Each structure stands twice: as structure tokens, then as C-alpha cells.
């Protein structure tokens, strides 16, 4: 996995941890989860294009 894809993957996992901690501590936030899903999709796209 190239450097940029690895960085995106780390950011995505970190975002998931932050979103989960926020939800547990303060309750759910739809925008937060929507943004995490967008980040995950962008990361999947970067990984897919780097493998080709």
C-alpha cells in the first residue's frame, strides 16, 4: 500500500475511533457519521486506484 493510501487508511480508522467515542460520550450525531462514511468511501477509492 503506497504512502498516501496508508495515510488515508490511518485517518479513516482514527475517524472511526473518534466518531465512536463521541457517540458514546455525547450521543449520536448524524453529520459526524455521514462524514466518516464519506471519508471511508474516499479511502476505498484511493486504495482501489493505487492497486491498479
Helices and strands as residue ranges (DSSP letters): H 3-26, H 30-51
